[in-house]
Amino acid sequence: MAKKTPNRKYPIPDQNAAPPESVTDAILIIASALTAADGDIQAVLEALKQVAAKDHHHQISDIERLQGILDEKMPSSKAFKLDDLTDVDGADAAKIGYTLVKTETGWVGLSASAALGNHEHPISAIQGLARELAARADLVDGKVPPTQLPSLTTTATVGAALAGANGKGTPDDGDRFAGILAGASTVFHTTWGNIKAALSVIFLKKSGDALTGRLTFGKGSLSPNGDVQAARDDGNTGVIFLNAAGNRYLFYNGSIYELPSAGLSVGGDVTAAGILRAGNGTAYLNTDGNVYGTRWSSWGTPWAFDAINAQLEKRGLDYANHAIGQANAYTNSYTDARRGLATDIHLTGGGVWYNTWGRGAIIFGAGDNVFHNVNTGGSWQRVTTTQGIYIPPGSAIHCSNPSQFHGIAVAT
């Protein structure tokens, strides 16, 4: 078999051919190989004509799918945090000194000790540990012997020192007091004068001090101008106690003011915008000045003005009717006497009685000892006038001195 090149398999002369190849055969083989190589080179040249030049450019749109791929990429100028990565969580919240540790769920921020977890080291693996341990005290039953403890200041020693200190009932302004700063363990000292100055802003002295702001207690308050607001928790009622026993007080029940179990004395005028009541409200003085009370009801109405007015009208009418009746009787008796219808009354002797019937009688010229009884069963009335007086029907006339009596009795 003829010998060939390893890649394109061009025939080449074989020096070890048996029988040996002639020079002519070798030339022919080389010629054949050159012919094949010429064809391959020509094919390469034709192919190179289809390849772009080394230095050339393309529009992004000319490259298939390139724009879509670029749209999915992050701009090179974009800044991002570790937590923006899909497999990192808690990096922003990690404290200073923490490190990122890869876990089964992704990268998280942990402290070095948490990242290492529970682990052990031999003493020899920790630099200088054996030397430091050798300089420490030997423990006895897990404790340091007292003989190896340095002199320490503890709460017990401080307490003992304070307990043994000299007592003082009234500190001077320059005396010092110790304390600890808020939120820290730093010790400080201040003077009694500074403490008093600070307390004077918060508390009032028992005497000689003045209230500069409003003092509140529940819903009530005490103002610097002297106003007292005694409101209960409901905010709508209030009471001010006026004695130590607590049974004398001024109470506002939400609608009216009450002063239970005590009277009220006023040294000046009393003005009421509404009704002034008495008897637990059963009697009152109205805003128009009229008085209301059941005492007036016997006169027809509980209102005083109306009751008095009705009574005045009734008595005036009764008096007018009585006067009219007297006038009529006098006139009738006088007229009847002129007509001869009356009887002359002439009483003789002591203790003489004369009864009036019919319309009555007219008496005149009577002395001091003449009496008449108006309406049988009534009280006696002395008649002393020298003028005529009317005696109603059904009356009796008693004369103790007939010589001093003259009268006319109307005929029945």
Order of alpha helices (4+ residues) and beta strands (2+ residues): beta-beta-alpha-alpha-beta-beta-beta-alpha-alpha-alpha-beta-beta-alpha-beta-beta-beta-beta-beta-beta-beta-beta-beta-alpha-beta-beta-beta-beta-beta-beta-beta-beta
